Amino acid sequence: MSDQSLNLIVTSAVIVTFAALVTVHVATLFGLTKQRQFVPALGSLVFPPLAPYCAFVRGMRVRATIWVAMAVLYVAAVLLGR
């Protein structure tokens, strides 16, 4: 595998995982506001790592798990790209 194709794969992984992380984060914020949890939603907007905790505590365990998984995969992809 050439360096160019490896760079393409890593760049694609960074873009896809970041897009998925943002999507899950926004879905979590909407879920919190739908449950009338405005303070945790605002806190999660200001400090994003608070989102999976708030989601997990309020019963959105799948969203919290996906959020953490996407964050870990994003960090791994970024580190591979260095």
N, C-alpha and C positions, 0 to 999 in steps of 0.2 A: 504494500500500500504506500503510495507516495505521500510526501508531506502536504501537498496541496489537497488531496482528498481527505487526509486526516484533519486538516484545518477546517475543511468544509463540514465534516461530521461534527466536530467540536463546536463550531459556530452555530450550526443548526440546533445542536443540543442546548446551547445557552439560550438561544432565541425561543425555542419551544418550551423549555422549562420555565423561563421567565414569564412567558405569556400565560402558561397554565397557572403559575403562582399568582399572578395578578388577577386572573379570572376567578380563582378560588377565593382570593382575598375579598374581592368585590362581592361575590356571592355570600360570603360569611357576613360582611357588613350589612347587606340587604336582609339576610336572615335575622341578624340581631335587631335591626330596626323594625322588622315585621313582628318580632316578639316584644316590641316596645322597650327594648334595652338600649336607650339612647346614649347613656354615659359609657357603657362598654364599647359601643360602636364608635363613638367619638374617640375614645382612648385607643382603640385598635386602628383608627385612621391616622392618629398622630404617631403612635408607636406600634408599627405593624406586627412585631413578634407577640404582642398581646392577643392578637386575633385567634390563634389556635387554642389558647387557654380559655378565652371567653366562649368560644364555640364548644369546646369540650364540656365545660361546666354547665352550659345551657342546653345540652342534649344534641348538639350537632357534631357527633363524634366522627362521622365519615368525613365531613368537611375539615375538621381539625387534623385528622390523619393524613388526608390528601395534601393539606397545606404544609405540614411538616415534611412529608415525602418530597414534594416539589421543591421546598427550600433546600433540602439536603442534596437532591439531584442537581439543582442550580449551582450550589456551591461547588459540588464535585466537577461539574462541567467547566465552571470558571477556572478552577484550579488546574484542570487538564489543559486549558487553553493558555496557561502561563508559560 
